[in-house]
């Protein structure tokens, strides 16, 4: 593989696999608020947030780290009061008890309004007005496209077409062969950084044991009743460590995770199953590194086709990634890994995203369970065929079939889900 191609893939991974504290949607709103407040240069008297439907959906029911509270108001308040845009998705990591109390007071004073941004096609859109200062994030959780204070526009990239970009700045377009070849042939020294994802996300699983976060799914799997069902198998350990990290993150633990494509849960799902399997299977350090790369890069590849936010649950995307990593650790070659991908797509395509929330750990567990089954089936020489459902003979076509369903066909489902979430009891 040419060095230029490797460098572009490495740049893409470094861009998409980054630390985040808390759910990335409310943190993106907090980040945008922090930048608008920085432009203002003082504590704002009033904050107005205009958000896409998918941002609202993914931020309604999730815990905000270190606060014991859920949802956007406290995220916005803390973004304005203590947020630093230079921290990216770790924007509120300087939170202290005094700041939390100030944030609660800010909410009580009714300084914050949250609105649906009408007539936009972008699913990831955050616009925040802090008095007369404005910041807009669009297309990516940290991608600022507009900043202004009063009549002075700092910059405006809202109408810049990607076709006008310098080709050197564009993300490399992946296919599955490129993903596999990079993961299996890149010099180890260039890709060892991915172990940091394992450190972050396994630490989040350990953090969950210290408290009661979300639905405690990870801890439940480790209890006697569950052990009587699952035993202390590799399977149960994978589910427990993955669910625990999600429990902590969705429950508001003040612990960073390594995200993937703007999602902490996707980062966890792409990481922890591979980490646990490699430990239990006694794979080498190099095998672990390459498995993590193929897992994360597969998820990035699928998200290139699917988009940042969609009606399709991220556990489908990251579950396919971890399935690839686990199949590789089992000794699978390119063909077996492709077959594992097809097995995954044949099973959990269509799982809806109904927002970020504590019960995401259940969906992640479903995705990881399917990943293990799909890997095992592939290693036994079994694969869902092109005569069955949406599976195509070509793995990239199968992935595009998956993403077209998630990005296009499920749009009506997305609207219905948001309507249900915002009109409960009616």
N, C-alpha and C positions, 0 to 999 in steps of 0.2 A: 504494500500500500504506500502511495506517495506521501512524503512528509507533509505536504500542503493539505492533503485530505485529512491526515491524522490530526493536524493542528486545528483544522476547522471543526472536527468532531470533538476534540478536547475542549475547544472554546465553547461549543454548544453544551457539553456536559457541565462545565463550570458555571455557565449561565443558568442552567435549569435545575441543578442540584445544589441548593443553598439552604443555610440555616433559617429557621422561622420559629418564632414563639407564638403559640396559639394558632387558631384557625386562620388561614391565609386571607379569607374574604374580609372579616372584620379588621384584620391587621392592615389590609390594603386601604380600608377606609380610614383607619387611624393614621396610617402613613400619609395619605392625601391631606388629612386634617392638619397633621404636624407641619407639612410643607406650606399649607395656606397660612397657618399661624406664624410660621417663620417669615413669610413674605409680609405679613401684617406688622410684625415686630413687637407685638404685645398680646396680652390675653384678650381674645375676641369677646365682644359683648354678645354676639349672636352667631350661631353656626347653622348653615343650611346645607344638607347633604342631598344630592340628587343621584340616585343609584339605579343601575339596571336591575331587572327582575331577578336574574340569577344571583347577583350579589346579595340582594335582600333575602332570597331563599336560603342561601348558604350561611347567612349570618344571624338568622333569627333565633335559633335555638342552641347556640354553641356557647360554652363557657369561655370567659375572657380571663387569661392567665393572671393569677395573683389577686383576683378581685372577689371571687365567690359569686359573681354575677354573670348573667348571660346577655347576649345581644349587642346591638350597635350603640346604644346611648353611652354606655360607659367606655366603650372603645373610642368613640368620638371625643368624649370629654378628656380622656387621658391623652389622646393624640394631641389635643390642643394645649394641655397643661404641661405635660412632661415629655411628649414625643419628640424624637429627633429623626429627621428624614434620612440622615446619614446612616442610621442603623438598618435601613431597609425594613424587612419583615420582622425584625426584632425591635421595632420602633418604640415599644413601651418597656424595654428591659430595665430601665432605671426606676421602675415603680417602687415606691415606698408607702407605708401606711398613711402618712400625711397627705400624699398626693391622691390616694384612693378616696379619702374623706373629702378632699376638695373636689374631686370628680363627682362624687355623689351629690354634693351641694350644687354643683354646676347643673346637674340634671334636674334637681328639685326646683331650681330657679327658672326652669323651662327655657333655657337658652338654646336648646338644640331642636331642630326639626329635620325629619327624615322623609324623603319623598321619592316616589317612583319617577325615574326619568322617562318621559314619553318619547315615542317616535325615534328610537334609535335601534339599529340592527346589531350593534356590538353587545355581546353577552356579558363582557367584563368592562364595566364603565362606572367610574366613581368621580363625581364632581362635588367639590366642597367649597362653600363660600364662608370665609371667616370675615365678617363685616364686608369690606370692599376688596378683600384679597381672595383670589380664586386659584385653585389648583385642580387639574383633571388628570386622572389615570385612565388609560384605555388600552385594551388588547393584551395586557400583561399586568400582573399584580404590582409591579414596581415601575411600570412604563409611563412616566409623566409625558403628556402631550401638550399641556397648556399651563402657563403660569402668568398671573397678572396681579397688579395692585393698582386699584383705582383705574385711571385711564392709561396706565403704562403696562403694555404687554411685554413680559419678560421673554417669552418665546411661545410660538404657536406651531405645532407640528400636526395638527388635527387633519389637515387636508393634504398631507404629503403622501403621494402614492408610493407603495413599496417598489413599484417599477422604476422609480426615480432614484432609488438607493444605489450606492456603489455596490457592485456585486460582491466585493470582498467583505462587505459588512452583513450580507445576508446569511442567515442560518443555512447550513448545508442541508439539502434535502436527502433524507435517508431512505433506504429500502432495507429489507431484512437481511439480505446477503451482506450488505455493507456493515450493518450492526454486528453480525456474527464475525465477519472477518476482522473488524477492528478489535472486538472484545478478545478474540483468541490469538491475535498476532501482534498487537501493539506492545512495544517494550514495557516491561513491568514497571520500570522507573517512571514512566509517563502516566500510569494509571493507578498507582498505589494510593493516591489521594482519596480514592473512593472508600477506603477503610474508615475515613472520618465519618461517613454516613452510618457505618455500623456502630461506631462509638456513640454517636448522638442517639440513634434510635433504639439501641439496646439499653442505653442509660434511661431513656424515657420509660421503657418497660420496667426497669428496676425502680424508678420513681413511683410508679403506680402501686407497688407493693407497700409503700410507706403510708399511703392514705386511702381514702375511699373516693375514687373518681368515677364519674359516669355510672355505668351499671355494673362495674366491677367484674366484667366478663372474664378478663384474664385471670383474676384471683379465683373466680368461681371454678374455672377449669382445673385449678390446682387443689381444690378441696376434695375431701373424701368421697362425696357422692359422685362427683365427676370422674374421679380416679377409678371408681368402680365400673364406670362405663368406658372411659378412654384408656385407663391404665396410665403408666408413665412412659408413654411411647414417644418416638420422635414426632409423630403427628400431634399429640397433645401438647408437647413442648413448643412446637412451632405456632400452634393456634394461641396458646397462652401468652407467649412473648409478643406476638403481633397484636393481639387484642389488648394486652396490658398497655402497650405504648399508645394505642388509640384511646383507651380509657383515660389515661393521664392527659393527653392532648385535648380531647373533647371536653374533659371535665374541668379544664382551666388550670392545670398544673403549670407553674412558672418554670418550664423546662423546654429548652430548644430541641427541635427535631430537624433532621435534614429532609427538606421537601424535594419533590420532583414535579417539574412543570407547574409550579405554583401551588401544589397541594402537599401539605404535611402528611395527610393520611396515605396518599399515593407513595410518598417517600418511605413511610413506615412499611407499607405493604410490599414495596419493591426491595426492601432491605432485610427486615427481621426474619422472614421465612428462610432466606438464603443463608443468613448468619447462623441460625440455629441448625439448619441441616448440615452445613459445613462442619460445625463443631461436633455434632453427634456422629457424622459420617467420617470424621477424622480426615477431611480433605486437607490438602496442603494450603499454605498461605497464598501461593500464586493462583491456585484453583479458586479460592475464595474471591480474590480480587477480580479475576476474570468473570466469575459468576455474577458478582455485584455489578460489574460494568454492563454485562449483557442484559441484566434485569433492568437497570435504570435506563439504559439506552433504548431498549425495546419500548419502555413506557413513553419515553420522549418521542420516539418515532410514531407511535400510535396517536399521541396527542398532537403531533404535527398535522395529522389528517382530521382529527376529531375537533380540535379547538380547545381553548382554555377551560371553558365552562360549557356544560351540555346537560341534557336530560339523562345521560348515561352515567351510572355510578362509577366513580374513579376506581373502585375495587376491581372492576372488570379490566381496566387498563393495566393497573399495577399488578394485578393477579396474573395476567399474562406474562408480565415481566419476570415476576418471581418464579413462575412455572418454567420459563426458559433457563433461569439461573439454576434452579434445582435439577432440571434435566441435564444440564451441563455437568453439575456436580455428581450426578449418577453415572457419568461417562457417556452421555449422549452426544452424538455428532450433529452436524447441520441438519440432516434429514430428520433425525429423531426430534430435534428441537422444533423444527417446522411442524412436525406432526403433533407435538404437544400444543403448539399455538392453535392449530385447527381444532384439537379436542376442547381447548378452553372456549374458543369462539362458539363451538357447537352447544356449549352448556349454558353459559351465563349471559349471553347477549340479551339485552333488553332490561337488565336490572336498573330500575329508576333511581335517580338521585332526588331525594326529597329534603335536601339541605344538610348542612353540617350540624351534628348533634351527637349526644352520647351514644345513641344506638348505632352509630356508624361502625362501632366495633363488631356488631353482629354481621353487618354486610361484609366487612373486611374478612371476618372469619369464614364466611361463605366463599369469598373469592380465593382465599388461601387453601381451603379444603379442596376446591375445584382444581387449583394449581397442582396440588400433590397428586390427586387422582389422575389428572391429565398427563403429568410426567410419568407416573407409573405405567399407565396404559401405553404411552408411546414407547417406553423402554421394553415393553412386552411385544413390540412390533405392531401395535394396534393403533389405527387412526380413523377418525370419522372421515368418510369419503366425500367426493364431490357430488355423489348421487344423493347426499343427505342435506336437506335444508339449505343454509346460506353458505356452506363450505365450498370453496373452489379448489381446483387442483393446485393452483399457485398460492403460496402463503401470503404474498402481498395483496393479491386480489381478495383473499379471505379477510384480511385486515381492513381493506377498503369497504368490503361489504358490511363489516361491523361498524366502522366509523360513519358510513353513510346513513345507517339506521340511527345511530346516536346523534349525529349532527343535523340530519334533515327530517327523517321520518318521525322522530320523537318530539319535535317542536311543540306539537299540539298537546302532548302529554305534559311537557314542561309547563305550559300555560295552565293546564288543569291542576297540576300539583301545587303551583303557587296560589291559585285561587282557593283550593282546599285549605292550604296552610293559613291563609289570611282571613278565612271566613268560617272558622270552626264554631260549631254551636249554632249556626244559622240555619 
